[in-house]
């Protein structure tokens, strides 16, 4: 059963937990085990997952729970898949740049209010 993701740039860990039916502790553990899973952290330390992060979580979940692979086996399978995909150019992703621009605008508004 595949859930349709809401149309937004970032999702907090609680939202990802609900969407994927995984506990936040599992998501945090997978961040340490799978290099491709690295959500952005806000200044307050809140994890912010993108849609591509959630898609990776779902792929990992399928490999571990659906196909019953070990973590090492899932890592290997993901590496094989990534060789077939052209890597993103280095640098910030567009959604990160947009978030940074929004944060800067909010900070300027706050500064002007003071």
C-alpha positions in Angstrom: 0.0 0.0 0.0 1.6 3.2 -1.2 0.5 6.5 0.5 0.4 9.6 -1.5 2.8 12.2 0.0 1.4 15.7 0.8 2.7 18.4 -1.5 5.4 20.1 0.6 9.1 20.3 0.7 9.9 19.0 4.1 8.5 16.5 6.6 9.3 16.3 10.3 10.3 12.9 11.7 6.8 12.4 13.3 5.2 12.9 9.9 7.6 10.4 8.3 7.0 8.0 11.1 3.2 8.1 10.4 3.6 8.0 6.6 6.0 5.0 6.7 4.6 3.2 9.7 8.1 3.1 11.3 9.1 4.4 14.7 11.2 7.5 14.9 14.0 5.4 16.6 14.1 3.1 13.5 14.4 6.2 11.2 17.2 7.6 13.3 19.0 4.2 13.4 18.7 3.9 9.6 20.4 7.3 9.2 23.5 5.8 10.8 23.4 2.7 8.6 22.5 4.1 5.2 24.7 6.9 3.9 22.0 8.1 1.4 19.6 8.8 4.2 20.6 12.1 5.7 17.8 14.5 6.4 18.5 18.2 6.7 18.5 19.5 10.3 17.0 22.8 11.2 18.8 25.2 13.5 16.8 23.7 16.4 18.0 20.2 15.4 14.7 19.0 14.0 15.1 16.5 11.2 13.6 17.6 7.9 13.0 14.9 5.4 12.4 15.5 1.7 10.2 13.4 -0.5 13.2 11.6 -1.9 14.3 10.8 1.7 10.9 9.3 2.3 11.1 7.3 -0.9 14.5 6.0 0.2 13.0 5.0 3.6 10.3 3.1 1.8 12.8 1.3 -0.4 14.9 0.4 2.7 11.8 -0.8 4.5 10.9 -3.0 1.5 14.4 -4.5 1.3 14.6 -5.2 5.1 11.0 -6.2 5.9 9.6 -7.2 2.5 12.6 -9.0 1.0 14.1 -10.0 4.4 17.6 -8.7 3.5 20.1 -7.9 6.2 21.2 -4.3 6.6 24.4 -5.1 4.6 22.4 -6.8 1.9 20.0 -3.8 1.7 23.1 -1.5 1.5 24.5 -3.5 -1.3 21.2 -3.6 -3.2 20.8 0.2 -2.9 24.4 0.7 -4.1 23.6 -1.4 -7.2 20.5 0.6 -7.9 22.4 3.9 -7.5 24.9 2.9 -10.1 22.0 2.8 -12.6 21.0 6.4 -11.7 22.9 9.4 -12.8 24.1 11.2 -9.6 22.9 14.7 -8.8 25.4 17.5 -9.4 27.2 18.5 -6.2 26.1 21.4 -4.2 22.8 22.3 -2.5 19.6 20.7 -3.7 17.0 23.2 -5.0 14.7 22.6 -2.1 17.5 23.3 0.4 18.3 26.6 -1.4 14.6 27.5 -1.3 14.4 26.7 2.5 17.5 28.8 3.1 15.9 31.7 1.2 12.7 31.4 3.2 14.7 31.3 6.5 16.7 34.4 5.5 13.4 36.3 4.6 11.9 35.3 7.9 15.0 36.5 9.8 15.0 39.8 8.0 11.3 40.3 8.9 12.2 39.5 12.6 15.1 41.9 12.5 12.9 44.7 11.1 10.4 44.1 13.8 13.0 44.6 16.5 
